[in-house]
Amino acid sequence: MLAALSVLAVMSTAEVPVGTFTSRPFFFETNSHWIEGPEGLILIDTQFLPDVGILALEKAERVTGKKVVLAVVLHPNPDKFNGAAALRARGVRVITSEQVAAEIPAVHALRKTWFFEKYSPDYPSDAPEIERFGNVTQTVDAGGLTLKFHVFGVGCSRAHVVVEVDGAVFVGDLVSSGAHAWIELGLLPEWMETLDAVAQLKPSRVFVGRGPSGGPELIAAQRAYLLAVWERVRAEKPSEDPSPAVLAALEADIEAAYPTYGYDAFTRIGLPEVWKRARGR
């Protein structure tokens, strides 16, 4: 088993206690939040490796003395879905939207080429089978709570679920705090529209996929970051493929503007696609 160092934080929405397990940097410092209901726990996202997902589950159950009865995959990135099969083997119901589930096989196939050897033998060989709750926003009862599962479109992934309960929203990597955004798809205008829709829910708390959670100001900060990146790329008036020098200069400019942010590799990986989107391709 690959051990993960958890960083535990416990805070509350207005009424419902929430805890957070954070994996160590080797597993991308991914947050898995748990929501404590009177009859059980709802775990948000299943971690990058199955063993780490089990550590998140065990931490939540140890801290609260309650069982995880439901896990939700918020979007199709491996640090959200790779632990799903291991949780199901523990008897946990794991669900996501139709749209997110449909994206998982292709994302898994691509990420397996990136990560399988590096994380072998722990990286899953197969994409997980995840129960689908539907393709539209709806309420789900679990753990003695009623949660609202919002179905959203493009952001850092092509499909997203946002869980809302008691004035709090759980947004995954739609919002990062103190880290560069995963801009791999390059679809920043669409991402900003999705953030605007999340902001219209008027949440009191925002539980994020990476970094410290906080209030609705985190949504505004994420949107401002995406807009800044978008405007920097558009200022180059992209009309043809960028040179390596242009991309390197853009990356350096963005890093200089956010000197305390981690995961600058996310910028390097994503900038070519942002450039393509700015060209209208």
Backbone bond lengths (Angstrom), bond angles and torsions (degrees), N, CA, C in turn:
res aa  C-N    CA-C-N  psi(-1)  N-CA   C-N-CA  omega(-1)  CA-C   N-CA-C  phi
1 M - - - 1.470 - - 1.520 109.34 -
2 L 1.330 116.34 135.74 1.443 120.61 173.24 1.521 108.45 -84.69
3 A 1.298 116.53 120.89 1.464 119.89 -177.81 1.515 110.39 -76.76
4 A 1.295 116.13 147.21 1.458 121.58 175.33 1.513 108.26 -124.49
5 L 1.298 115.76 135.76 1.457 121.75 177.22 1.511 107.64 -86.56
6 S 1.311 117.52 117.01 1.453 119.76 -179.11 1.512 110.47 -90.43
7 V 1.322 113.88 146.27 1.456 121.60 170.51 1.510 105.47 -113.76
8 L 1.290 117.44 114.99 1.457 121.97 -172.40 1.518 110.36 -100.69
9 A 1.318 114.50 130.07 1.459 119.99 171.92 1.509 107.36 -133.58
10 V 1.300 117.26 140.48 1.457 121.29 177.29 1.521 107.61 -128.36
11 M 1.321 115.34 126.35 1.454 120.66 176.65 1.510 106.30 -143.78
12 S 1.311 116.41 178.55 1.456 119.61 -177.75 1.511 109.79 -128.67
13 T 1.328 115.49 152.34 1.446 120.75 161.11 1.529 104.60 -78.64
14 A 1.310 117.69 -158.88 1.465 118.79 -179.52 1.528 111.65 -59.95
15 E 1.337 116.04 -38.51 1.458 119.64 -175.79 1.526 113.16 -130.07
16 V 1.328 118.27 -31.70 1.460 122.49 -168.16 1.528 110.48 -98.20
17 P 1.339 118.20 122.81 1.467 120.24 177.70 1.534 111.53 -67.08
18 V 1.331 115.14 142.29 1.455 122.44 178.91 1.518 108.47 -131.90
19 G 1.315 116.73 134.88 1.458 121.88 174.85 1.511 110.22 -120.64
20 T 1.322 116.01 162.04 1.462 120.55 -177.30 1.515 110.69 -136.60
21 F 1.312 115.65 129.61 1.452 123.81 170.42 1.527 107.01 -106.59
22 T 1.327 116.73 129.95 1.462 121.56 179.20 1.515 109.49 -121.40
23 S 1.314 116.72 124.79 1.462 120.99 179.19 1.527 110.29 -72.06
24 R 1.327 115.82 164.21 1.455 118.92 179.99 1.521 110.25 -78.21
25 P 1.351 118.75 168.58 1.466 121.30 -173.31 1.521 114.80 -55.51
26 F 1.326 118.29 -31.92 1.464 120.31 179.32 1.526 111.22 -59.32
27 F 1.341 116.31 -23.39 1.458 122.31 177.83 1.523 110.71 -112.31
28 F 1.337 116.44 23.87 1.467 124.20 169.97 1.527 114.89 73.86
29 E 1.323 117.67 19.96 1.471 121.17 176.03 1.531 111.53 48.21
30 T 1.310 114.18 48.44 1.462 121.87 -176.86 1.521 110.81 -83.07
31 N 1.325 115.83 131.97 1.458 121.03 176.53 1.523 110.83 -85.34
32 S 1.321 115.94 132.35 1.462 122.16 162.83 1.523 106.61 -118.22
33 H 1.311 115.91 114.60 1.461 121.15 179.55 1.527 109.75 -92.55
34 W 1.333 115.07 148.36 1.460 117.56 169.11 1.523 109.14 -121.04
35 I 1.313 114.10 143.00 1.459 122.69 178.83 1.523 106.79 -109.22
36 E 1.316 116.20 125.85 1.460 119.94 -174.50 1.518 110.67 -97.09
37 G 1.322 115.03 111.10 1.453 120.91 173.14 1.516 110.54 -97.04
38 P 1.320 118.01 169.56 1.465 120.23 -179.32 1.525 113.72 -64.93
39 E 1.338 116.72 -21.35 1.468 120.23 -175.96 1.531 113.32 -116.58
40 G 1.322 117.43 3.39 1.458 118.86 -179.90 1.516 112.22 159.03
41 L 1.325 115.25 -179.54 1.454 122.29 -173.42 1.523 111.47 -110.44
42 I 1.327 115.20 145.98 1.460 122.23 171.20 1.527 106.76 -112.06
43 L 1.331 117.31 120.95 1.456 122.64 -178.71 1.520 108.67 -97.78
44 I 1.320 115.79 130.08 1.459 121.85 -179.27 1.529 108.80 -100.83
45 D 1.317 115.61 111.52 1.466 126.54 -179.59 1.526 111.56 73.33
46 T 1.356 114.59 150.67 1.461 120.58 -164.22 1.523 114.19 -115.60
47 Q 1.326 118.13 7.20 1.469 124.46 173.87 1.533 113.53 79.75
48 F 1.339 113.91 168.87 1.462 122.92 -170.29 1.520 113.14 -78.38
49 L 1.323 117.59 -31.16 1.457 121.64 176.65 1.524 109.20 -127.24
50 P 1.331 117.20 149.54 1.464 119.33 -179.39 1.524 113.34 -54.84
51 D 1.340 117.68 -43.87 1.463 119.42 -178.36 1.519 111.88 -62.63
52 V 1.325 116.53 -34.85 1.459 119.72 179.60 1.526 110.59 -71.98
53 G 1.334 116.11 -36.11 1.463 119.28 174.26 1.518 112.09 -60.29
54 I 1.335 116.31 -39.05 1.468 120.33 177.50 1.529 110.25 -66.78
55 L 1.324 117.59 -38.15 1.462 119.98 176.46 1.528 111.19 -61.34
56 A 1.329 116.53 -40.31 1.469 119.94 177.57 1.524 110.53 -62.78
57 L 1.328 116.00 -45.02 1.457 120.25 178.06 1.526 111.04 -59.99
58 E 1.323 116.09 -48.07 1.467 119.55 -177.14 1.520 111.76 -65.11
59 K 1.329 117.02 -37.16 1.470 119.41 176.78 1.519 110.74 -63.07
60 A 1.317 116.59 -46.07 1.463 120.25 -179.30 1.522 110.88 -60.98
61 E 1.330 116.53 -43.90 1.457 119.63 -177.60 1.518 111.68 -70.64
62 R 1.330 116.87 -34.57 1.465 119.87 179.15 1.530 111.05 -68.77
63 V 1.318 116.50 -42.34 1.464 120.60 -177.87 1.522 111.65 -67.01
64 T 1.334 116.53 -40.10 1.462 120.17 -172.18 1.526 113.93 -97.52
65 G 1.343 117.33 -22.18 1.451 120.18 -172.96 1.516 113.35 73.70
66 K 1.325 117.03 14.16 1.457 122.28 179.28 1.525 109.94 -120.38
67 K 1.327 116.05 162.72 1.451 122.11 -178.49 1.531 111.16 -93.79
68 V 1.340 115.00 145.00 1.458 120.36 170.20 1.526 107.93 -74.55
69 V 1.324 115.90 121.17 1.467 120.41 -177.80 1.526 112.00 -107.12
70 L 1.321 116.36 -17.00 1.462 120.42 -177.36 1.521 108.94 -151.08
71 A 1.338 116.82 139.57 1.461 121.92 171.13 1.519 108.03 -125.02
72 V 1.319 116.37 143.62 1.459 122.65 -177.13 1.522 108.99 -121.38
73 V 1.317 116.52 131.09 1.467 121.95 173.71 1.528 107.25 -97.65
74 L 1.333 116.38 119.04 1.460 120.40 -172.63 1.515 114.12 -83.14
75 H 1.324 117.30 -32.83 1.468 118.47 177.02 1.522 110.30 -160.37
76 P 1.333 117.42 163.87 1.457 120.62 -170.98 1.528 114.41 -84.36
77 N 1.308 116.04 69.64 1.460 122.59 167.15 1.528 107.29 -122.59
78 P 1.334 118.73 148.39 1.464 119.64 -172.05 1.516 114.58 -63.08
79 D 1.338 118.50 -26.84 1.459 118.00 177.61 1.524 111.73 -74.84
80 K 1.306 116.41 -3.62 1.464 121.48 174.59 1.533 111.97 -101.49
81 F 1.360 117.13 -34.90 1.468 118.46 -170.96 1.522 115.85 -114.64
82 N 1.328 120.06 -11.28 1.467 119.50 -172.85 1.524 113.92 -65.54
83 G 1.320 117.86 -24.91 1.463 120.08 179.54 1.512 114.47 -87.91
84 A 1.331 117.23 2.51 1.463 120.09 -171.89 1.523 112.57 -62.29
85 A 1.333 118.01 -45.94 1.463 120.10 -176.98 1.526 111.27 -63.95
86 A 1.330 117.05 -38.60 1.469 120.26 179.16 1.523 110.79 -65.01
87 L 1.322 117.65 -38.00 1.459 119.83 177.67 1.531 110.86 -68.87
88 R 1.313 116.16 -39.16 1.472 118.66 177.13 1.525 110.63 -61.54
89 A 1.333 116.25 -37.84 1.466 119.67 178.54 1.517 111.54 -64.43
90 R 1.334 117.61 -22.62 1.464 122.62 175.30 1.530 112.07 -87.39
91 G 1.308 117.20 4.93 1.451 120.72 178.44 1.512 115.27 89.08
92 V 1.345 117.62 12.54 1.466 121.69 -179.26 1.525 109.11 -89.87
93 R 1.299 116.47 132.24 1.467 121.30 172.85 1.523 108.19 -75.17
94 V 1.327 117.33 126.56 1.464 122.69 -179.10 1.523 108.33 -117.93
95 I 1.330 117.02 126.60 1.459 120.56 -175.03 1.518 111.39 -134.33
96 T 1.329 114.39 160.35 1.453 122.52 171.99 1.523 107.59 -159.12
97 S 1.323 116.70 -177.80 1.460 119.94 179.60 1.524 110.89 -81.56
98 E 1.313 115.64 165.08 1.466 121.44 173.95 1.526 110.27 -56.91
99 Q 1.329 115.89 -42.93 1.458 120.52 -174.78 1.525 111.38 -66.91
100 V 1.318 117.01 -43.44 1.467 119.73 179.36 1.523 109.94 -66.43
101 A 1.327 117.07 -45.83 1.468 120.52 -178.69 1.526 111.39 -59.62
102 A 1.332 116.85 -37.14 1.461 120.09 -178.73 1.524 112.53 -65.93
103 E 1.333 117.20 -27.30 1.461 121.41 -178.99 1.527 112.83 -83.16
104 I 1.316 117.82 -22.21 1.461 120.91 -169.96 1.529 113.87 -61.00
105 P 1.340 121.24 -44.96 1.473 118.57 -178.01 1.525 114.13 -57.50
106 A 1.322 117.97 -44.41 1.461 120.21 -179.30 1.521 111.28 -68.52
107 V 1.336 116.86 -40.22 1.464 119.53 178.31 1.524 110.03 -64.49
108 H 1.330 116.55 -42.70 1.466 119.58 178.47 1.524 111.36 -59.96
109 A 1.327 117.17 -43.61 1.460 120.20 -178.76 1.524 111.29 -60.91
110 L 1.327 117.34 -41.39 1.456 120.65 178.53 1.521 111.42 -68.78
111 R 1.318 117.05 -49.01 1.463 120.06 -176.02 1.535 111.70 -66.86
112 K 1.304 116.67 -28.43 1.457 119.05 177.22 1.525 110.54 -61.15
113 T 1.329 117.48 -36.06 1.466 119.93 177.11 1.524 111.54 -67.65
114 W 1.325 116.96 -25.92 1.462 121.17 178.66 1.522 112.07 -81.36
115 F 1.341 116.80 -42.51 1.462 120.71 -161.10 1.528 115.75 -115.40
116 F 1.323 118.54 -16.21 1.465 118.89 -168.96 1.525 112.31 -59.99
117 E 1.320 117.23 -48.29 1.469 119.23 -178.44 1.522 111.40 -67.19
118 K 1.313 117.03 -42.62 1.466 120.40 -176.91 1.522 111.51 -61.64
119 Y 1.328 116.96 -38.55 1.461 120.90 -175.05 1.530 112.79 -106.75
120 S 1.316 117.00 10.64 1.461 120.93 177.51 1.533 109.86 -64.69
121 P 1.327 118.02 142.60 1.465 129.60 6.13 1.521 114.46 -93.59
122 D 1.315 117.73 14.34 1.460 120.73 -172.02 1.529 114.07 -88.71
123 Y 1.344 116.29 -19.66 1.468 118.16 -178.10 1.531 109.74 -72.70
124 P 1.330 118.19 133.79 1.472 120.04 -175.74 1.531 112.07 -64.32
125 S 1.309 115.72 139.37 1.462 121.01 176.36 1.522 111.96 -76.84
126 D 1.323 115.99 -32.68 1.464 121.14 -173.60 1.518 111.33 -118.34
127 A 1.317 115.44 149.55 1.461 120.33 172.91 1.523 109.78 -67.60
128 P 1.315 118.19 141.63 1.470 119.26 -178.15 1.521 112.36 -74.58
129 E 1.311 115.23 149.26 1.459 121.47 169.48 1.521 107.70 -89.85
130 I 1.316 116.69 122.29 1.462 121.16 -175.46 1.522 109.23 -124.83
131 E 1.323 115.73 134.39 1.462 120.85 177.54 1.526 110.33 -61.56
132 R 1.318 115.88 140.40 1.464 121.49 -178.76 1.524 109.80 -106.19
133 F 1.314 116.58 125.59 1.464 118.56 -178.67 1.516 112.20 -85.96
134 G 1.331 118.11 -11.98 1.458 121.51 -179.81 1.516 111.04 138.01
135 N 1.331 116.08 -175.45 1.463 120.51 -175.22 1.519 113.82 -117.09
136 V 1.331 116.60 9.43 1.459 120.83 178.26 1.530 108.94 -133.90
137 T 1.309 114.97 160.75 1.457 121.50 178.46 1.530 110.24 -60.30
138 Q 1.340 115.60 136.05 1.457 119.87 -178.34 1.521 110.38 -159.98
139 T 1.326 116.39 170.76 1.457 121.10 177.12 1.523 109.88 -99.06
140 V 1.331 114.23 148.27 1.461 121.99 179.21 1.522 107.60 -134.53
141 D 1.312 117.30 134.08 1.463 122.51 176.71 1.518 109.60 -97.01
142 A 1.314 116.71 130.48 1.473 121.59 178.14 1.517 109.14 -161.06
143 G 1.325 116.81 141.14 1.457 121.61 175.97 1.504 114.40 62.83
144 G 1.332 117.30 20.05 1.456 120.59 -176.42 1.514 113.52 83.07
145 L 1.323 117.70 10.54 1.455 123.20 178.81 1.523 109.89 -118.82
146 T 1.309 116.12 156.30 1.454 122.37 169.40 1.521 108.01 -110.25
147 L 1.323 115.51 117.87 1.454 122.03 -177.99 1.520 109.29 -111.65
148 K 1.309 116.18 149.95 1.461 120.65 175.05 1.521 108.33 -106.19
149 F 1.320 115.80 126.36 1.463 122.38 179.68 1.530 107.62 -104.68
150 H 1.325 115.47 107.24 1.460 121.23 179.21 1.520 109.75 -87.91
151 V 1.315 116.27 133.39 1.464 121.95 178.08 1.524 108.31 -100.55
152 F 1.329 115.19 117.74 1.458 121.71 179.77 1.516 110.24 -121.88
153 G 1.325 115.06 166.05 1.455 121.30 -178.48 1.516 113.06 -95.98
154 V 1.325 115.85 -126.55 1.462 122.29 -166.27 1.523 112.30 -72.55
155 G 1.332 114.75 139.62 1.460 123.76 170.11 1.504 106.91 -154.20
156 C 1.321 117.17 -119.73 1.458 119.77 172.67 1.520 110.71 -72.99
157 S 1.319 117.03 -21.26 1.459 124.60 171.99 1.525 108.09 -122.05
158 R 1.330 115.64 177.06 1.468 119.27 -178.50 1.522 112.90 -83.86
159 A 1.323 117.18 -10.04 1.461 121.28 178.61 1.518 108.77 -151.28
160 H 1.325 115.65 146.21 1.461 121.22 -176.55 1.516 110.93 -142.73
161 V 1.325 114.55 147.99 1.460 122.80 166.03 1.520 107.16 -113.89
162 V 1.313 117.13 136.06 1.463 122.92 171.86 1.524 107.05 -118.34
163 V 1.312 116.17 123.86 1.464 121.66 179.77 1.527 108.63 -93.78
164 E 1.320 115.74 130.82 1.463 122.16 179.48 1.517 109.50 -120.59
165 V 1.323 116.20 131.55 1.457 120.95 174.69 1.524 108.13 -154.06
166 D 1.309 116.05 132.53 1.460 121.16 171.02 1.532 112.64 54.77
167 G 1.331 116.73 37.70 1.458 120.71 177.93 1.515 114.93 83.56
168 A 1.330 118.15 -2.51 1.462 122.25 179.01 1.520 109.88 -105.53
169 V 1.339 115.41 150.32 1.459 120.42 173.57 1.523 109.16 -123.98
170 F 1.326 114.87 145.45 1.451 123.61 177.75 1.520 106.12 -115.47
171 V 1.336 116.28 113.76 1.466 120.69 -162.82 1.523 114.05 -115.93
172 G 1.340 118.74 -3.52 1.453 118.87 -176.61 1.514 111.24 58.59
173 D 1.332 116.68 -144.36 1.459 120.77 -174.92 1.518 113.52 -84.91
174 L 1.331 117.56 10.64 1.458 118.17 165.43 1.521 110.30 -57.05
175 V 1.320 115.79 -30.07 1.463 121.76 178.11 1.520 108.57 -132.60
176 S 1.325 116.05 126.64 1.462 122.20 169.57 1.520 108.54 -113.56
177 S 1.301 115.69 153.37 1.459 121.11 -178.66 1.525 108.02 -124.44
178 G 1.336 115.95 115.43 1.458 119.59 179.93 1.518 113.78 73.95
179 A 1.327 117.22 21.39 1.462 121.57 179.52 1.519 109.09 -145.19
180 H 1.334 115.31 149.86 1.452 119.24 174.54 1.523 110.10 -64.51
181 A 1.316 115.64 150.95 1.460 121.53 -177.22 1.529 110.61 -81.92
182 W 1.335 115.15 149.50 1.462 122.08 176.12 1.530 107.62 -80.17
183 I 1.347 116.43 90.63 1.462 122.24 -172.20 1.530 111.70 -99.75
184 E 1.304 117.15 27.94 1.456 122.92 -174.55 1.529 113.33 -53.34
185 L 1.328 118.12 -38.82 1.459 120.45 -177.80 1.519 112.96 -75.85
186 G 1.324 117.21 -23.34 1.457 121.04 179.42 1.510 115.04 78.38
187 L 1.325 118.37 2.35 1.464 121.76 -172.19 1.524 110.76 -90.99
188 L 1.310 116.17 63.78 1.458 120.36 -173.01 1.527 113.85 -70.36
189 P 1.331 120.59 -39.67 1.472 117.89 176.44 1.531 112.33 -60.03
190 E 1.325 116.78 -40.80 1.464 120.53 178.74 1.527 111.02 -66.00
191 W 1.317 116.48 -39.21 1.464 121.48 177.69 1.520 109.98 -61.41
192 M 1.330 117.19 -44.12 1.462 120.28 179.67 1.532 110.96 -62.67
193 E 1.331 117.50 -36.19 1.462 120.31 176.62 1.530 110.92 -64.23
194 T 1.319 116.28 -40.05 1.463 119.77 177.32 1.524 111.11 -63.63
195 L 1.324 116.93 -42.47 1.466 120.10 177.14 1.522 111.38 -61.80
196 D 1.329 116.54 -38.16 1.462 119.28 176.95 1.528 110.65 -60.69
197 A 1.333 116.24 -39.69 1.466 119.81 178.98 1.522 111.31 -67.11
198 V 1.338 117.36 -38.43 1.464 120.18 176.70 1.532 110.12 -65.12
199 A 1.323 117.09 -41.54 1.463 120.91 179.79 1.527 111.14 -61.40
200 Q 1.330 116.81 -31.64 1.463 120.13 179.89 1.524 112.65 -67.09
201 L 1.343 116.96 -14.89 1.465 120.10 174.12 1.530 111.56 -72.84
202 K 1.338 115.81 -14.17 1.467 123.07 178.48 1.533 111.90 55.62
203 P 1.312 117.39 54.77 1.469 119.71 -178.71 1.519 111.68 -71.81
204 S 1.317 115.37 151.13 1.461 120.75 173.42 1.517 111.91 -90.10
205 R 1.351 116.60 -26.32 1.463 122.17 178.45 1.520 108.86 -135.41
206 V 1.330 115.52 145.96 1.462 121.82 -179.45 1.527 107.51 -128.25
207 F 1.329 115.93 115.15 1.463 121.91 -179.67 1.523 108.50 -101.62
208 V 1.329 115.22 117.46 1.461 121.60 -164.61 1.525 111.46 -103.26
209 G 1.330 115.08 166.77 1.448 120.61 -178.16 1.512 114.83 -79.38
210 R 1.319 116.27 -25.85 1.468 119.88 -179.24 1.524 108.39 -148.54
211 G 1.329 116.64 129.45 1.448 121.58 -179.64 1.519 111.97 95.85
212 P 1.345 116.34 179.15 1.467 120.39 -177.91 1.526 111.68 -70.18
213 S 1.320 115.97 139.38 1.456 121.18 174.79 1.528 109.61 -80.79
214 G 1.325 115.61 169.28 1.461 118.98 -177.09 1.505 111.05 -172.36
215 G 1.325 115.54 -142.97 1.453 121.71 -177.07 1.515 112.47 -99.01
216 P 1.337 116.73 -172.17 1.463 121.33 -176.62 1.522 113.53 -63.62
217 E 1.330 116.80 -15.14 1.467 118.67 176.63 1.521 112.05 -61.28
218 L 1.337 117.47 -21.80 1.462 120.25 178.60 1.526 111.17 -68.17
219 I 1.324 117.40 -33.70 1.468 120.17 176.34 1.519 109.78 -65.61
220 A 1.331 115.95 -45.05 1.464 120.14 179.27 1.531 110.96 -62.89
221 A 1.340 116.98 -39.40 1.467 120.23 179.87 1.522 111.30 -66.33
222 Q 1.340 116.43 -39.78 1.460 119.19 178.28 1.524 111.19 -64.95
223 R 1.325 116.10 -41.04 1.461 119.05 179.13 1.528 110.44 -64.45
224 A 1.320 116.78 -41.63 1.460 120.45 179.41 1.525 111.35 -62.97
225 Y 1.320 116.48 -38.69 1.473 120.92 176.89 1.525 110.58 -61.95
226 L 1.334 116.89 -48.91 1.462 120.46 -178.84 1.524 110.73 -62.46
227 L 1.320 116.57 -41.07 1.466 120.22 178.52 1.525 110.89 -62.98
228 A 1.344 116.73 -41.06 1.462 120.04 179.28 1.527 111.37 -62.84
229 V 1.324 116.59 -43.39 1.473 120.08 178.04 1.525 109.97 -63.61
230 W 1.318 116.50 -45.70 1.459 121.87 -179.52 1.530 111.12 -59.15
231 E 1.317 116.66 -45.46 1.464 120.06 -178.47 1.521 111.78 -68.75
232 R 1.342 117.57 -34.87 1.461 119.75 176.74 1.530 110.98 -63.19
233 V 1.324 116.38 -41.15 1.468 119.50 179.32 1.526 110.29 -69.09
234 R 1.307 117.36 -45.36 1.466 120.04 -178.64 1.525 112.23 -64.23
235 A 1.330 116.46 -28.40 1.464 119.33 178.46 1.526 112.10 -63.15
236 E 1.337 116.78 -21.08 1.470 120.80 176.84 1.527 112.02 -79.74
237 K 1.338 117.04 -4.12 1.463 123.32 -179.72 1.533 111.03 50.23
238 P 1.298 116.85 61.06 1.464 119.57 -174.72 1.525 112.92 -63.61
239 S 1.307 115.92 124.93 1.462 121.70 178.44 1.523 111.77 -131.64
240 E 1.305 116.26 -10.92 1.452 121.45 177.01 1.523 107.97 -147.73
241 D 1.336 116.87 177.53 1.454 119.23 -178.79 1.529 110.60 -60.83
242 P 1.339 117.96 140.24 1.467 120.24 -177.88 1.516 111.35 -76.52
243 S 1.296 115.80 149.59 1.463 120.12 173.66 1.520 109.15 -79.32
244 P 1.326 117.89 157.05 1.469 119.48 174.44 1.515 112.93 -55.52
245 A 1.325 117.16 -33.95 1.464 120.32 -179.08 1.527 110.95 -67.10
246 V 1.324 116.14 -40.35 1.468 119.53 179.03 1.519 110.49 -64.71
247 L 1.330 117.17 -44.92 1.461 120.45 178.99 1.524 111.37 -63.20
248 A 1.323 116.92 -41.10 1.468 120.35 179.16 1.522 110.49 -63.55
249 A 1.334 117.08 -39.77 1.465 120.21 179.32 1.524 111.01 -66.69
250 L 1.330 117.14 -40.58 1.455 120.40 177.19 1.522 111.02 -62.95
251 E 1.322 115.91 -44.58 1.465 119.78 178.98 1.519 111.04 -59.77
252 A 1.320 116.24 -45.01 1.468 119.95 -179.76 1.525 111.14 -63.64
253 D 1.327 116.43 -37.89 1.459 121.01 179.95 1.524 110.74 -64.62
254 I 1.329 116.13 -44.13 1.466 120.39 -179.48 1.520 110.57 -66.74
255 E 1.321 116.80 -43.13 1.467 119.85 179.01 1.524 111.07 -62.76
256 A 1.333 116.69 -38.47 1.465 119.74 178.88 1.522 111.57 -66.51
257 A 1.329 116.59 -32.35 1.462 120.35 179.74 1.532 112.03 -73.25
258 Y 1.345 116.59 -22.69 1.469 121.73 -178.92 1.531 108.82 -130.43
259 P 1.319 116.72 67.58 1.470 119.79 -170.46 1.515 114.89 -66.81
260 T 1.321 118.28 -20.12 1.467 120.39 -178.59 1.523 112.67 -94.70
261 Y 1.311 117.74 -2.42 1.459 120.72 -175.87 1.522 111.17 -79.41
262 G 1.322 115.29 139.92 1.451 121.16 174.04 1.519 112.22 -91.01
263 Y 1.330 115.53 172.24 1.453 123.77 175.85 1.530 112.76 62.95
264 D 1.331 115.45 50.96 1.454 119.08 176.48 1.529 112.06 -65.60
265 A 1.343 117.49 -18.37 1.468 119.95 175.60 1.521 111.25 -59.88
266 F 1.328 117.31 -29.46 1.461 119.67 178.55 1.533 110.61 -61.46
267 T 1.329 116.47 -36.11 1.457 120.71 177.77 1.519 110.47 -66.30
268 R 1.308 116.43 -47.96 1.470 121.14 -178.31 1.526 111.14 -59.77
269 I 1.323 116.58 -41.87 1.468 120.63 -179.30 1.524 111.16 -67.13
270 G 1.322 117.26 -37.99 1.454 120.57 -170.99 1.504 117.02 -90.05
271 L 1.316 118.42 -22.97 1.466 120.17 -173.12 1.528 114.09 -58.10
272 P 1.338 120.28 -39.50 1.473 117.83 178.36 1.526 113.20 -58.74
273 E 1.339 117.67 -35.72 1.459 119.95 179.23 1.527 111.43 -75.15
274 V 1.326 117.21 -34.26 1.464 119.61 174.41 1.521 109.47 -61.72
275 W 1.327 116.22 -41.90 1.470 121.40 177.98 1.531 110.52 -59.18
276 K 1.334 116.28 -45.33 1.471 119.85 179.13 1.525 111.18 -60.89
277 R 1.329 116.45 -42.90 1.461 119.83 179.66 1.511 110.37 -64.27
278 A 1.327 117.57 -38.47 1.464 120.94 179.39 1.533 111.62 -67.80
279 R 1.343 116.81 -26.83 1.470 121.28 175.43 1.527 111.32 -78.10
280 G 1.297 116.92 -11.50 1.451 120.36 -178.21 1.501 113.94 86.50
281 R 1.336 116.94 17.84 1.469 120.98 179.91 1.516 110.88 -91.17
